[in-house]
């Protein structure tokens, strides 16, 4: 589709004022402009439910939504979560943004009516779905629906007179752009910003009521809310029928229905039966009768299943209950092909309807069974199903640590996927550089299209692992920026371009960020870039004893920036799944001192320090690395010592590097890394079609060397 907008089927035409659609007020019709400047006029009262087709326009129905677009060629429809709930216009032009904000205000007004009828004075809307996913399926994207904010992290609080959003430093600029003017942005993580529960406790009066949906809050958090609110005389009401859904009404998308597939055992490295046996041994050690699996990546990992129920993440909307004799998968059975059904039967796993999970947990509780689930990763509604009592064991899920420590087959798959991914990016970046040099008009959206199309040409490609971040100039300072056709910046040679992208392949998941300057970089840009690079190298080359948690290493990446009074508002590294989620716990490298999870061999994390100058540019360098054992001269404490091996194999632009800020060991590291990139990626770039990419790869992996010293007769060397 050349232009498309995705909204609910009942959406009035006048709200389609984005991506080239125009509302013709005088004639009371909507003109859907196509690339040939032809148009289709429709009655003002129409909506997507009664749109027909002609030879220029097509409607494709997806999970209760419709996509309208001008058809240029046969292509798959790419779904975008925020657009499916009618919010894409919020990042379009000024008039469209105003219309979008007006729509959000209408929704908030209606929600306040619903809350008043329920006797609730404040309602909390988190990002989470019932599985506490980072990115919820479209049908659970309530926070985006009610606020217009489409970042991956945030919590909304609605009272009778205020609407507030809490989010972290990655999204401050994005939230400022997307929130209506009467909303208050609460900048989480800053010293003077209270948490939303602290704000509610300080703002509401004794006797007032805070409402939550127990299915979308971790059980541990609800216990903390209750104690905090009761100390201030506030009531906590758990509302089973989410009030936001009443506002959403019939326009709310259906539950996802994509088919489930088996994850090949030669890539998984273990059968589902073997994984279930490990889980049952952990259960026996804790003397419990049953284990509740509710996070989607753990469900997928445990049973070697993959799906498309969450955008960019190959997971299935499901729960699993495991006892010592059998397992039960709660899922829509219509999504299970015959080969999956046969496999599940072979593993001793029953299949029940998705909606029956809570009743099954309640039955276990009624039978007096001893249950284990992690209250930090399981919603409170499951604890309610047990009668409100805590499970016997509340330790972290053993599946999380099993999944985090990749086996040999998983690591082999990740390495192969990263080689192919690097070849794709070499081709994409070579094309971009060529077109910029030829002064072809290009925008940030073209960057997204180029890297995606080159990845799609690789074996095993399934999807992107997240929405591509391509930020030129000041847009690069928006840490999780997403370019839109209507507002995308035009590329040139005067600004920095930050490209953060990744792919989902059959055998692995990738995530890589590179920063470019197509013209001549300024000294300030080079200095900032080099300090980011120094931090990146310091972390990559770190050696540390077993038992070291990620937060201990975070300062390695920040120290060169701190020395110049610079810093960044995000973690340095997140865990990554093997052919699973691009964000995975429990491992990570960040200033989260309560995460004491030690980094262990086989764990994969990102290494992505950065620097962002608001209104000017963004810089980030990101590789995925795997924790590996290192040989050391000594072995103090009889401990193992670990370091990192790079998985990402993409050149780092050398003209942005200020060699005067690097020592000899850092230059040696870069040259060694680039030599490895060239050796491993070049064999994938054979043939005439790959010549441009191959030439780009060799040009961008040339060794760095300092300018030779000049010696004058009778004088000292001039550097």
C-alpha positions in Angstrom: 0.0 0.0 0.0 1.3 3.4 -0.9 -0.8 5.1 1.8 -2.8 3.4 4.5 -4.6 4.0 7.7 -5.9 1.4 10.1 -8.8 2.1 12.3 -11.9 0.4 13.7 -14.6 -0.5 11.1 -17.1 1.9 12.7 -14.8 4.9 12.5 -16.5 8.0 10.8 -14.8 9.2 7.6 -14.0 12.6 9.1 -11.5 10.9 11.5 -9.5 9.5 8.5 -7.7 12.8 8.1 -4.2 11.3 8.0 -1.8 9.7 5.5 -3.3 11.4 2.5 -7.0 11.0 3.3 -9.0 14.3 3.1 -12.3 15.3 4.5 -14.1 17.4 2.0 -16.4 19.6 4.2 -18.3 21.6 1.5 -19.5 18.5 -0.4 -19.9 16.4 2.8 -17.8 13.6 1.2 -14.5 12.0 1.9 -12.0 11.8 -0.9 -9.6 9.0 -0.6 -6.7 10.2 -2.7 -4.6 7.6 -4.4 -1.2 7.9 -6.0 -2.7 8.7 -9.4 -4.7 11.6 -7.9 -7.9 9.7 -8.6 -10.3 9.6 -5.7 -13.3 7.8 -4.4 -16.1 9.9 -3.0 -18.2 8.4 -0.2 -21.2 9.6 1.8 -20.4 11.6 4.9 -22.3 9.1 7.1 -20.3 6.1 5.9 -17.8 4.1 7.8 -15.5 1.2 7.0 -18.2 -1.4 7.4 -20.0 -0.2 4.2 -17.0 0.5 2.0 -16.9 -1.3 -1.3 -14.1 -1.7 -3.6 -13.1 -0.3 -7.0 -10.0 -0.9 -9.0 -7.8 1.5 -7.0 -8.9 0.8 -3.4 -8.8 -2.2 -1.2 -10.2 -3.1 2.2 -8.5 -5.8 4.2 -10.1 -7.0 7.4 -7.8 -7.9 10.3 -9.0 -8.9 13.7 -12.1 -6.8 13.7 -10.4 -3.8 12.0 -10.1 -2.6 8.5 -7.2 -1.2 6.5 -8.0 1.1 3.6 -5.2 1.9 1.1 -4.3 2.6 -2.4 -3.1 -0.6 -4.0 0.1 -0.2 -6.0 1.3 -3.8 -6.0 0.7 -7.1 -4.4 2.1 -6.8 -0.9 1.4 -8.1 2.6 -0.4 -5.7 4.9 1.8 -4.6 7.7 -0.2 -4.1 10.9 0.7 -1.3 13.3 -0.6 -1.6 16.8 -1.2 2.1 17.5 -2.9 2.7 14.1 -5.3 -0.2 14.7 -6.8 1.7 17.6 -7.2 4.9 15.7 -4.3 6.8 17.0 -1.9 7.2 14.1 -3.3 10.6 13.3 -1.8 11.9 16.6 1.6 12.0 14.9 0.5 13.5 11.7 0.0 17.2 10.8 -1.3 19.9 13.1 -5.0 19.7 12.1 -4.9 15.9 12.4 -3.2 16.1 15.8 -5.9 18.4 17.0 -8.6 16.0 15.9 -6.8 13.1 17.6 -6.5 15.0 20.8 -10.2 15.9 20.7 -11.0 12.2 20.3 -8.9 11.3 23.3 -10.7 14.0 25.4 -14.0 12.5 24.4 -12.8 9.1 25.5 -11.6 10.4 28.9 -14.9 12.2 29.4 -16.8 9.0 28.8 -14.5 7.0 31.1 -15.1 9.5 33.8 -18.9 8.9 33.5 -18.3 5.2 33.8 -16.1 5.6 36.8 -18.7 7.9 38.5 -21.4 5.2 38.0 -19.1 2.7 39.7 -18.3 5.0 42.6 -14.6 5.1 41.7 -12.6 8.3 42.2 -9.5 7.4 40.2 -8.6 4.6 37.8 -5.2 3.2 36.9 -4.5 2.1 33.3 -1.1 0.4 32.9 0.5 -0.8 29.7 0.2 -4.4 30.8 -2.1 -7.1 29.5 -3.2 -10.2 31.6 0.2 -11.7 30.8 2.1 -8.5 31.8 3.6 -8.2 28.3 5.8 -5.3 27.4 3.9 -4.9 24.2 0.3 -6.0 24.6 -1.9 -7.4 21.8 -4.1 -4.8 20.1 -7.2 -5.8 22.1 -5.4 -5.1 25.4 -3.8 -1.8 24.3 -6.0 0.2 26.7 -3.4 2.7 27.8 -2.7 3.8 24.2 -6.5 3.9 23.5 -7.3 6.2 26.4 -4.2 8.5 26.2 -2.9 8.5 22.6 0.6 7.7 23.9 2.0 4.8 22.0 5.4 4.2 23.8 6.0 0.8 25.3 6.1 1.9 28.9 3.7 4.1 30.8 0.9 4.2 33.3 -2.2 6.4 33.1 -4.2 7.7 36.0 -7.6 9.3 35.4 -9.4 11.2 38.2 -12.6 13.4 38.0 -10.5 16.4 37.2 -7.0 15.2 36.1 -5.4 12.9 33.5 -1.8 12.0 34.0 0.8 9.8 32.3 3.9 8.3 34.0 6.7 7.2 31.7 10.5 6.9 31.7 13.2 9.0 30.1 13.1 7.0 26.8 9.7 8.6 26.1 9.7 12.1 27.6 9.8 13.8 24.2 7.4 11.4 22.5 4.9 11.8 25.3 5.1 15.6 25.1 4.2 15.3 21.4 1.4 12.8 21.7 -0.5 13.8 24.9 -3.3 16.4 24.7 -2.6 19.7 26.3 -4.7 19.2 29.3 -2.8 16.0 30.3 0.1 16.1 32.8 3.3 14.3 31.9 5.0 12.7 35.0 8.6 12.1 34.2 9.3 8.9 36.0 12.8 8.3 37.5 13.5 11.9 38.2 14.1 12.8 41.9 11.1 15.1 42.3 8.6 12.8 40.5 6.4 10.7 42.8 5.2 7.3 41.7 1.6 7.2 40.6 0.6 5.4 43.8 2.4 8.0 45.9 0.6 10.8 43.9 -2.8 9.1 44.4 -2.1 8.7 48.2 -1.2 12.3 48.5 -4.0 13.7 46.2 -7.1 11.8 47.1 -9.0 12.3 50.3 -9.6 9.6 53.0 -12.6 7.4 52.0 -12.1 7.8 48.3 -11.6 4.8 46.0 -8.9 3.9 43.5 -10.0 1.4 40.9 -7.8 -1.2 39.1 -8.3 -4.1 36.8 -6.8 -7.0 38.7 -6.0 -8.9 35.5 -3.4 -6.3 34.3 -1.4 -5.6 37.5 1.2 -7.9 39.1 0.0 -9.5 42.3 3.0 -8.2 44.2 2.2 -4.6 43.1 -1.4 -4.9 44.2 -0.3 -5.9 47.7 1.9 -2.8 47.8 -0.9 -0.5 46.5 -3.3 -1.8 49.1 -0.9 -1.2 51.9 0.0 2.3 50.7 -3.6 3.3 50.1 -4.9 1.9 53.3 -2.3 3.9 55.2 -3.9 7.0 53.8 -7.5 5.9 54.4 -8.1 5.1 50.7 -10.0 2.1 49.3 -8.8 -0.2 46.5 -11.4 -1.6 44.3 -10.7 -4.5 41.9 -12.9 -4.1 38.9 -13.2 -7.3 36.8 -14.9 -5.6 33.8 -12.3 -3.0 32.7 -14.0 0.4 32.5 -11.9 1.3 29.5 -13.5 -1.5 27.5 -16.9 0.1 28.1 -15.6 3.2 26.4 -14.0 1.2 23.6 -17.2 -0.7 22.9 -17.7 -2.6 19.7 -14.6 -0.9 18.2 -12.3 -2.9 20.4 -10.3 -5.4 18.4 -11.0 -9.1 18.9 -8.5 -11.5 20.6 -5.7 -12.4 18.1 -6.4 -15.5 16.0 -3.1 -16.1 14.2 -2.1 -19.8 13.8 0.4 -21.4 16.1 3.6 -23.1 14.8 6.1 -25.4 16.2 9.6 -24.1 16.9 12.0 -26.6 15.4 13.8 -28.8 18.0 17.1 -28.6 16.2 17.0 -24.8 16.8 15.4 -25.0 20.3 18.1 -27.5 21.4 15.6 -29.3 23.7 12.2 -30.9 23.4 9.2 -29.6 25.4 9.3 -32.9 27.3 12.8 -32.2 28.4 11.9 -28.7 29.5 8.9 -29.9 31.4 11.0 -32.4 33.2 13.4 -29.7 34.4 10.5 -27.6 35.6 9.0 -30.6 37.5 12.3 -31.2 39.2 12.3 -27.5 40.4 8.7 -28.0 41.6 9.6 -31.1 43.5 12.5 -29.3 45.2 10.0 -26.6 46.3 7.4 -29.2 47.3 4.6 -27.7 45.2 1.8 -29.5 43.3 1.4 -27.1 40.4 3.1 -24.3 38.6 1.3 -21.4 36.8 2.9 -20.1 33.6 1.4 -16.8 32.5 4.1 -14.8 30.7 3.8 -15.4 27.0 7.5 -15.9 26.3 7.7 -18.5 29.0 4.7 -20.3 27.5 6.4 -20.2 24.0 9.8 -21.4 25.4 8.4 -24.2 27.6 6.4 -25.9 24.9 8.5 -24.9 21.8 5.5 -23.0 20.3 5.6 -19.8 18.4 2.8 -17.5 17.1 1.9 -14.0 15.9 -0.5 -12.8 18.7 1.8 -9.9 19.7 3.2 -7.5 17.2 6.9 -8.1 16.5 7.1 -10.9 19.1 6.5 -14.6 18.1 4.3 -15.6 21.0 0.9 -17.2 21.6 -1.8 -15.8 23.8 -2.1 -18.6 26.4 -1.6 -19.9 29.9 -0.1 -23.2 31.0 -0.7 -25.1 34.2 1.9 -27.8 35.0 1.6 -30.5 37.7 3.7 -33.6 38.2 1.8 -35.8 35.7 0.5 -33.5 33.0 0.4 -30.0 31.6 -2.5 -28.0 30.3 -2.4 -25.3 27.7 -5.2 -22.7 27.8 -5.5 -21.4 24.3 -8.0 -20.9 21.5 -7.8 -24.4 19.9 -8.8 -23.1 16.5 -5.3 -21.6 16.3 -3.7 -25.0 16.6 -2.9 -26.8 13.3 -2.9 -30.6 13.3 0.9 -31.0 13.7 0.8 -28.8 16.8 -2.0 -30.8 18.3 -0.1 -34.0 17.7 3.0 -32.6 19.3 1.2 -31.4 22.4 -0.5 -34.8 22.8 3.0 -36.4 22.5 4.3 -34.2 25.3 1.3 -35.0 27.6 -0.2 -31.5 27.3 -3.9 -31.1 27.3 -5.7 -28.2 25.5 -8.4 -26.2 27.1 -10.1 -22.9 26.2 -8.1 -19.7 26.9 -10.9 -18.3 29.1 -10.9 -21.4 31.4 -7.5 -20.7 33.0 -8.8 -18.8 36.0 -11.4 -21.4 36.8 -8.7 -24.1 36.6 -6.5 -22.2 39.1 -9.6 -21.8 41.4 -10.2 -25.6 41.3 -6.6 -26.2 42.4 -7.0 -23.8 45.2 -10.3 -25.5 46.3 -8.5 -28.8 46.3 -5.9 -27.5 48.6 -3.1 -27.9 46.1 0.2 -26.1 46.8 0.8 -23.6 44.0 3.9 -21.8 42.7 3.9 -18.6 40.7 6.0 -15.4 40.7 3.8 -12.6 42.0 6.0 -10.1 40.2 5.2 -11.7 36.8 1.7 -13.0 37.4 -1.5 -10.9 37.5 -3.5 -10.4 40.7 -6.6 -11.9 39.2 -4.9 -15.3 39.3 -4.2 -14.8 43.0 -7.8 -13.9 43.4 -8.8 -17.2 41.8 -6.9 -18.9 44.7 -9.2 -17.0 47.1 -6.9 -14.0 47.4 -4.2 -16.0 49.3 -0.6 -16.0 48.2 0.8 -19.1 46.5 2.9 -21.4 48.7 6.1 -20.5 46.7 6.6 -17.0 45.3 10.2 -17.4 44.0 11.1 -16.2 40.5 10.0 -18.6 37.7 12.7 -21.3 37.0 11.6 -21.1 33.3 12.9 -17.5 33.2 16.4 -18.6 34.1 16.2 -21.7 31.8 15.2 -19.4 28.9 17.9 -16.8 29.7 20.8 -19.3 29.6 20.9 -20.2 25.9 22.0 -23.7 25.0 24.5 -24.6 22.2 21.8 -24.9 19.5 20.1 -21.6 20.4 23.5 -19.8 20.3 24.4 -21.4 17.0 21.1 -20.1 15.6 21.6 -16.7 17.0 25.1 -16.4 15.5 23.8 -17.5 12.0 20.8 -15.1 12.2 23.2 -12.3 13.1 25.5 -13.0 10.1 22.5 -12.9 7.7 21.2 -9.8 9.4 24.6 -8.1 9.0 24.6 -8.9 5.3 21.1 -7.4 5.0 22.2 -4.2 6.8 25.3 -3.9 4.6 23.1 -4.0 1.6 20.6 -1.5 3.1 23.2 1.0 4.3 25.1 0.8 1.0 21.9 1.7 -0.8 21.2 4.6 1.5 24.7 6.0 1.2 24.5 5.8 -2.6 21.1 7.5 -2.8 22.1 10.3 -0.4 25.3 10.9 -2.4 23.1 11.1 -5.6 20.9 13.7 -3.8 17.8 11.5 -4.2 14.9 12.8 -2.0 14.7 10.4 1.0 13.0 10.5 4.3 13.2 8.5 7.5 10.5 6.2 6.3 12.6 5.2 3.3 15.3 4.1 5.8 12.7 1.8 7.5 11.6 0.5 4.2 15.1 -0.2 3.0 16.3 -2.1 6.1 13.1 -4.1 6.2 13.1 -5.1 2.6 16.8 -6.2 2.8 16.0 -8.3 5.9 13.0 -9.8 4.2 15.2 -11.1 1.4 17.2 -13.2 3.9 16.5 -16.9 4.7 14.3 -17.4 7.8 13.0 -13.9 8.0 9.6 -13.7 9.8 9.2 -10.1 10.9 11.0 -7.1 12.4 11.8 -7.6 16.1 10.4 -4.1 16.8 9.3 -1.0 14.9 12.4 0.5 13.2 13.7 3.7 14.8 15.2 5.9 12.1 15.8 9.4 13.5 17.4 12.2 11.5 18.7 15.3 13.3 16.6 16.3 16.3 14.4 13.2 15.8 17.3 11.1 16.8 17.1 12.6 20.3 13.7 10.9 20.8 15.0 7.6 22.1 12.1 5.4 20.8 11.1 7.6 17.9 8.9 6.2 15.1 8.8 8.0 11.8 5.5 8.7 10.1 5.0 9.5 6.4 3.3 12.8 7.1 6.0 14.2 9.4 9.1 12.2 8.5 12.3 14.3 8.2 14.1 14.5 4.8 17.6 13.0 5.0 20.6 15.1 4.0 24.3 15.5 4.8 24.1 18.1 7.6 22.7 16.0 10.5 23.3 12.7 12.2 21.1 9.7 11.4 20.4 7.1 14.1 19.0 3.7 13.0 17.9 1.2 15.5 16.4 -1.9 14.0 16.1 -5.7 14.3 14.7 -8.8 12.8 12.9 -11.9 13.9 14.2 -15.0 12.1 13.4 -18.6 12.4 16.6 -19.2 14.2 17.3 -16.0 16.0 16.4 -12.4 17.1 18.5 -9.4 16.3 18.7 -5.8 17.6 21.4 -3.3 16.3 21.9 0.4 16.4 24.3 2.4 14.3 24.7 6.2 13.9 25.8 7.8 10.7 26.8 11.2 9.2 26.6 11.3 5.4 28.4 14.7 5.4 31.3 16.0 7.4 30.8 15.6 11.2 31.5 18.5 13.5 34.1 18.2 16.3 31.3 18.1 18.9 29.5 15.3 17.1 32.8 13.3 16.8 33.6 13.9 20.5 30.2 12.8 21.7 30.2 9.8 19.4 33.7 8.7 20.5 32.7 8.9 24.2 29.7 6.7 23.5 32.1 4.3 21.6 34.6 4.2 24.5 31.8 3.2 26.8 30.6 0.6 24.4 34.2 -0.9 24.2 34.7 -0.7 27.9 31.6 -2.8 28.5 32.4 -5.3 25.7 35.9 -5.9 27.0 34.9 -6.2 30.7 35.9 -9.3 32.6 34.0 -10.0 35.8 33.6 -12.9 38.3 30.6 -15.2 38.4 27.8 -13.9 40.6 28.1 -10.3 39.2 24.7 -8.7 38.6 24.3 -6.4 35.5 24.0 -3.1 37.4 27.6 -3.5 38.5 28.7 -3.2 34.9 26.5 -0.3 34.0 29.1 2.4 35.0 31.6 0.9 32.6 29.6 2.2 29.7 28.8 5.6 31.3 32.2 6.5 32.6 33.6 8.2 29.4 30.4 10.2 29.2 30.4 11.1 32.8 33.9 12.5 32.5 32.5 15.1 30.1 29.4 15.7 32.1 27.2 13.7 29.7 24.8 10.8 30.3 21.7 9.0 28.9 18.3 8.2 30.3 17.9 4.5 29.5 19.5 1.3 30.6 22.7 0.2 29.0 21.6 -3.4 28.2 18.5 -5.5 28.1 18.2 -9.3 27.8 17.3 -10.8 24.4 15.5 -14.0 23.6 16.6 -16.7 21.1 13.9 -16.4 18.3 11.7 -14.8 21.0 11.3 -11.4 22.5 13.8 -8.7 21.7 13.4 -7.7 25.4 13.9 -10.5 27.9 14.4 -10.8 31.6 15.6 -11.3 34.2 19.1 -10.3 33.0 20.0 -6.8 32.2 22.6 -4.0 32.5 21.1 -0.9 34.0 21.0 1.4 37.0 18.3 -0.9 38.6 20.1 -1.8 41.8 17.3 -4.1 43.0 17.9 -6.5 40.0 20.5 -8.8 41.5 20.3 -11.4 38.8 23.9 -12.4 38.0 25.1 -12.6 34.5 25.7 -16.2 33.5 27.3 -18.0 30.6 24.8 -18.2 27.7 22.8 -15.1 28.6 22.4 -12.5 25.8 22.2 -8.8 26.5 22.5 -5.6 24.5 25.4 -3.2 24.9 23.9 0.2 23.9 25.2 3.4 25.5 24.2 6.6 23.9 23.9 10.4 24.1 21.0 12.5 23.1 21.0 16.3 22.8 17.4 17.5 22.8 16.6 19.4 19.6 19.8 18.5 17.8 20.8 14.8 17.5 20.9 11.4 19.0 23.8 8.9 19.1 23.6 5.2 20.1 25.9 2.2 19.3 24.3 -1.1 20.0 25.5 -4.7 19.7 24.1 -7.8 21.1 26.6 -9.8 23.1 26.6 -13.2 24.8 28.2 -14.0 28.2 31.1 -16.4 27.8 33.7 -17.8 30.1 37.1 -16.1 30.1 40.5 -17.5 30.9 42.3 -15.4 33.5 45.9 -15.5 34.9 44.5 -16.1 38.4 41.4 -17.7 39.8 40.7 -15.8 43.0 38.0 -17.4 45.2 37.9 -20.4 42.9 35.4 -18.6 40.8 34.7 -18.6 37.1 35.3 -15.3 35.2 33.1 -14.1 32.4 33.3 -11.6 29.5 31.3 -10.9 26.3 31.4 -12.2 22.7 29.8 -9.9 20.1 26.9 -11.4 18.1 26.2 -8.2 16.1 28.5 -7.9 13.0 27.9 -4.4 11.6 30.6 -1.8 10.9 30.9 1.3 13.1 31.3 4.5 11.0 34.9 5.5 11.3 34.7 9.1 10.3 32.6 9.8 13.4 35.5 8.6 15.6 38.0 11.1 17.1 41.2 9.0 17.4 42.7 11.5 19.8 40.2 10.3 22.4 41.0 6.6 22.0 43.9 4.7 23.5 45.9 2.1 21.6 43.9 -0.8 23.1 40.6 0.7 22.0 41.9 1.2 18.4 43.1 -2.4 18.5 39.6 -3.5 19.6 37.9 -1.7 16.8 40.3 -3.0 14.2 39.8 -6.5 15.5 36.1 -6.2 15.5 36.0 -4.9 11.9 38.3 -7.6 10.7 35.9 -10.2 12.2 32.9 -8.4 10.6 34.6 -8.5 7.2 35.7 -12.2 7.5 32.2 -13.5 8.6 29.9 -11.3 6.5 31.8 -10.9 3.2 31.1 -14.6 2.2 27.4 -13.9 2.3 27.8 -11.0 -0.2 28.9 -12.9 -3.3 27.7 -12.2 -6.9 27.0 -9.2 -9.0 23.9 -8.2 -7.1 25.8 -8.0 -3.8 28.8 -6.1 -5.2 27.6 -2.7 -3.8 27.1 -4.1 -0.4 30.4 -6.0 -0.5 32.3 -2.8 -1.5 30.5 -0.9 1.3 31.5 -3.6 3.8 35.1 -3.5 2.9 35.3 0.3 2.8 33.7 0.5 6.3 36.0 -2.1 7.9 39.3 -0.6 6.9 41.7 -0.5 9.9 42.0 2.7 11.9 45.4 4.2 12.3 46.7 7.4 13.8 48.2 10.1 11.7 52.0 9.5 11.5 54.1 11.9 13.5 56.0 14.5 11.5 59.7 15.0 12.5 61.6 18.1 11.5 65.4 18.2 11.5 66.7 19.4 14.8 63.2 19.4 16.4 61.0 17.2 18.4 58.1 15.3 16.8 55.0 17.2 16.0 51.8 15.2 16.6 
